Amino acid sequence: VNTMAISLSEADFGAFFDPHGGRDDLEAGLLRVMHARSFADDPTRVLRALRFSLRFDYSIEPETRGSMNDAITGGYLDTVSGDRVRRELTLIFTEAPVRGAVRLETEGALAAVHPGLRADQSRLRDLEELLAWYRDAVGAKSKLDGPAGWVMVLGCCAAQLSPQERWQVARHLRLSRADRAPLIDAGAPWRKAIA
């Protein structure tokens, strides 16, 4: 859907170009890559495809899904820097904390970040409820989008990991010192708060 364009040239200003059938996919609510090696060329497209499918409630076209699954099981995300993976996780976990984590696990992408990460829906819902209560109590307008909100979602997914494994995740994702703390302690403060 991002291959459509409108000409800005004086000769054909406003002409619509759709060389890959993006309009049809847009109307059908489908996400499709342009070619089978798209995920090999840039494996972060796996995470973006999942994020956009959640954001727009789009389906992933079957051949694209097959290529995406091949990229996940083939370890393509292992070739991506932790910085780039962190940026995508930040967006996914901010936009759709529970659904995003669950979708990443269902598709195998969460395990591609670290094999021990799990989307515990009960724990994630507890976190959402706690934060909703906090927002109501203090009158804040923000969702789970505060500076450490996404890390709290990651902490929920990493809660069953050993301290050493959580440290490996933090190092791989190149988390800042502030972002490392809630992950390394696996969210101990908020776990106590919801107990």
Secondary structure, DSSP 8 states (H G I E B T S, - for coil): -TT-EE--SSTTTT-EE-TT-HHHHHHHTEE--SSTTHHHH-THHHHHHHHHHHHHT-EE-HHHHHHHHHHHHTTGGGGS-HHHHHHHHHHHHHH-HHHHHHHHHHHTHHHHH-TT----HHHHHHHHHHHHHHHHHHT----TTSTTHHHHHHHHHHTTS-HHHHHHHHHHTT--HHHHHHHHTTTHHHHHHH-
